[in-house]
């Protein structure tokens, strides 16, 4: 499965949004990669903070998320939510208060 999405958080995939993204990716039984659509760098594991921040993705950049495995679809849904929502407003699966 694959999704292409524009990054909305002000800091792109750096600092807090990157941490939220990586933590969300780690919650699923799926192999997930992320890459900048411009092809400037190879895809990286979505659960690697160094890989994700190393992409240098900024607000307004477009990325492609690819996932394989039993949780591929919910994983992509959660990750799209993280990077298409302003920082601090995303509702990541598993982080919703009871």
Secondary structure, 3 states (H helix, E strand, C coil): CEEEEECCCCCCCCHHHHHHHHHHHHCCCCEEEEEECCCCCCCEECCCHHHHHHCCCCCCCEEEEEEECCCHHHHHHHHHHHHCCCCCCCCCCCCCCC
